[in-house]
Amino acid sequence: MQTVILLTIACFIFGAIIGSFLGVCAYRIPNARYEPIHEGVRELEEPISIISPARSFCPCCKKQLLWWQNIPLVSWILLGGKCGFCSEKIPFRYFFIELLTGLMAVLCLFRFGATPTGLAAFVFIALLIIITYIDLDYMIIPDVITYPTTIVGIAIGIANGYFTTPVSPFLGYPFVTSLLDSFLGLLAGPGVLMTVWWIYFKLRKREGLGLGDVKLLAMVGTCFGIFGAWFTTFIGSVIGSVCGIAFVLFRRNSMNSYIPFGPYLAIGATIFILDGYELGEYLLGTTTLTRWWIFNAL
C-alpha cells in the first residue's frame, strides 16, 4: 500500500511538472501568430517559440522568473497569484493546468498501470489540454500538433499490426491494433464532421465547424480507430450542446455566437481514453451497468 501511495504522489508531481510545460506551450505556440478572440491574452510584439526564450518570463514586465517561481502549483500559491516583480495578476489557468495534468497522470496510472500504454495515453491527453486552451483563446487548432500526432497514430497501427503480436502489442487498448484500424478511423471520424460542416454551411451559408476540428478528429481516429472517433464525436457533441444551451440561457452568448468545439472533442477523447469502452457499453446496453451492480453488491 505504501508503495502505491508513493507511486501515486510521484506520478502526480510528474504530471504537474508537465502541466507547467503545457501552460507554456498553450501560450507560446499561437502568440503573435494569431489574433486572440477575447481580451485577457497578453500578446507580445514578436513571435516566440517553445524553446526560445529558454526560461519562463512575465509577459507584463518581461523579467525572467526565479527558479522557485517555476515550481508547479506551489509557486502560484506562494506568490498569491501575482508576478513577484511587477505584481501583475497571474491567470488561475496556469495553476489549473498544472493541477489538471497531475490528476490526468494519476488517472492514467490507475487505468493502465506503469506501462508504455499508460505513458502514451498521458502524452495524448497532454496534447488535448494544449489544444483546448489554444482553441479557447484563439479559436484555432494548430497543425503543428494535429499533423504529427496523426502520423504517429498511423505508425502505432503499423507497429501493432506488423511488428508485434496481439498478445504483446507495442501499445495496448485503446490504441489501434492495425494499420487498417488506423486508416478506417482516419476516414470515419472526420467524415462525420465534414458531413455536418457541409450541411450547416448549406443551410446557414456560413461555417459552423472549423476544419481544425476535423483535423483533431482525424488525429483521434488514427490513434484510437473508428469507435474512438465516433465516441469522441458523440460525447463531444452532447457536452457541447448542453454547454451551448446553458451559455445562451445565461446570456453569455447569442444563438449566432461561435463556440469553440475543440475543447468538447478533447473532453470526449479523454473520457474514451480513460474508460471509453466501458462507458460505450453502458450507453449502448446494460451489460456494464449489470456487471457494476453485481460487483458492488457482492
KAGI-V166596 format. One line per field, one symbol per residue. phi: phi as a letter, one per 40 degrees, with the letter a starting at -180 (. if undefined). burial: b if it has 9 or more other C-alpha atoms within 8 Angstrom, else e. A space follows every 10 residues. Layout:
phi->???
burial->???
This chain:
phi->.ccccccccc cccdcccccc ccccccccdc cgbbcccach cccccbcbbc bbccccaccc cgccccdccb cdgccccccg gbccbbgccc dcdccccccc cccccccccc cbgcbdcccc cccccccccc ddcccccbfb bcccbccccc cccccccccc cbbbbdcbcc bcdcccbacc dccccccccd cccccccccc cccbgacbbc cccccccccc cccbgccccc cccccccccc cccccccccc gcabccccbd cddccccccc ccccaccccc ccccabdccc cccccccc
burial->eeeeeeebee bbbbbbbbbb ebbbbbbbbb bbeeebeeee eeeeeebbeb eeeeebebee eeeebeeebb bbbebbeebe bbbeeeeeeb eeebbebbbb bbbbbbbbbe bbeeeebbbb bbeebbbbbb bbbbbbbbbe bbeebbbebb bbbbbbbbbb beebbeeebe bbeebbbbbe bbbbbbbbbb eebbeebeeb beeeeebeee ebbbbbbbbb bbbbbbebbb bbbbbbbebb eeebeebbee eebeeeeeee bbbbbbbbbb bbbbbbeebb bbeeebebee eeeeeeee
